[in-house]
Amino acid sequence: MAERTQKSKSSRSSEGATVAEPAEATTETGEKLKAELDDLLDEIDEVLETNAEDFVKSYVQKGGQ
Amino acid sequence: MALPKVCGIETEYGIVVRGGENNPVSASSMLINAYVAATMRERGRIGWDFEDEQPANDARGFSLDDALAPEVETTLVNAVLTNGARYYVDHAHPEISIPEVTTAYEAVRWDRAAEEIIRRSMIEATSLLDDGAEIIVHKNNSDGKGNSYGCHENYLMAREVPFGRLTAQITPHFVTRQVFTGAGKVGCELPGRPSDDVAYQLSQRADFFEEEIGLETTLKRPIVNTRDEPHADAQKYRRLHVIVGDANMSEVATYLKVGTTAIVLAMIEDDVLGDEWLLGNPVAAIRQVSHDPTLRQTIMLRDGSRATALEVQWGLLERARKYELSHGLTCVGAHTGPDILDRWERVLTGLERDPASVADIVDWVAKQRLVDGYAQRHDIPAGHQRLKAIDLQYHDLREDRCLALRAGLQTLVAPEEVDTAVDHPPTTTRAYFRGRCLSKFPDEVVAANWDSLVFDIGRDPLRRVPMMEPLRGTADHVASVIDEAQTAGELLDRLGQ
């Protein structure tokens, strides 16, 4: 059973072994992503329904297909 | 060679009225009527023709004289739009079935048009309500309380493909494609298990599948649905009715969902897929995969070995690459096919290295980023109601509330392309004939459905034009005839009807 896993993985893992990005670039990317997420979370705070908890609690649908 | 993979998407949307009477059936009717009234004021409404509906059918052959199948709800609102779509009330939900298309790209384009139609409908309908009341529509598949509604896909298949083989071979894809098609869900809705047993899962729908195969769609849902209602020549065609997917907010996710499935189905039709990835217990596996955002758990294959969902997907992609070389991909679109394979490979690579890297493509990853970020910022525990609110609002189709619109998802279709698809049909299928006739001869078309149009040209009995071939009635075939005909009668004469 391990054979299948190896078979499917091995063809890719050789080429998948990429050179690690320089630490500096990673940190930069990480900080950029974090800043983006912060902006996004600010926006969510703004647009999230004021009574979000009540709204989601009372959100009941009839089952469909 | 595999048939062109004519396909479509039908979405049942969640609906609530806030600040007014919350009856989903009347709200859905109001939504649709308001849209139809606003857009077709000049034209009058064209109803759906139920003559050919046979949702309970499993027999070969086709007869125009068959009685109505009992489960069709003929009394509810039902409209046919000039873009070839059907807009109707189904099981207490508004539903849009997009027109038949031939590529995943077109499926995304008309699926996006359907969202725009809903947005416009919400605005129109809300303007009819008392001050402060509002109709709100979500493109999701679950209310978080055990009630689910579908986003179905349909694919044209050759009738001669043995259904047993089709079922067995497509199931591994249906179970594992969730890794990029899942729309994400906070909590668990498995009967008998507390919601917070699963903090976050890949799919909206996976909890609701209880059988491997069957005819049901509303209870004991099967991974492979056996409804045999081809809406086309039943001697030649089958319509595979896929009920196992999530409604995607991400355009690329919809594209991958439809595109990869069309390719896997083409491989099955040409009998080159083989049985390597058959699953041991698909129902258990679909939940396991959904409940594992780490993507590391393995599922059991039929031969007793185990593989992760990503490994199964890599295996299917590898087959698809070979299939491209041996058969070509024209059946899913000569340009679209290779692009699907490239994007498929990229999404699997991204998911394998770090799911966060595909937060701009995969809905469950995009939503998880919001949910986790919010939980961290406000220091609230997993499964909290506010996180469920974020989950729900991700799917809210109101532009000023929709979180998916703010999540940084890539888009595929330009806004003007979406805009024209709201009113115009695809040019590549019989939907073209349907849409153009509705738009040019609104007074003469008295009813329409997937495989026929009924005209009243003022003389003789009503005239039914059958459209049993999904690839006839395209712009190439009929555009000039429709352009030149001054009246519907003239059109029918020219078509030899």
Interface residues (C-beta under 8 A of the other chain):
Chain A: M1 A2 E3 R4 T5 S8 K9 S11 R12 G16 L33 E36 L37 L40 L41 E43 I44 V47 L48 E49 A52 E53 F55 V56 K57 Y59 V60 Q61 K62 G63 G64 Q65
Chain B: E12 G14 I15 V16 R18 P24 D90 H91 A92 H93 S142 D143 G144 K145 N147 S148 Y149 G150 H152 T217 T218 L219 I243 T298 L301 G304 S305 R306 A307 T308 E311 W314 G315 E318 T349 E352 R353 A356 R369 L370 G373 Y374 R377 Q385 R386 K388 A389 I390 L392 Q393 D400 R401 L403 R406 A407 G408
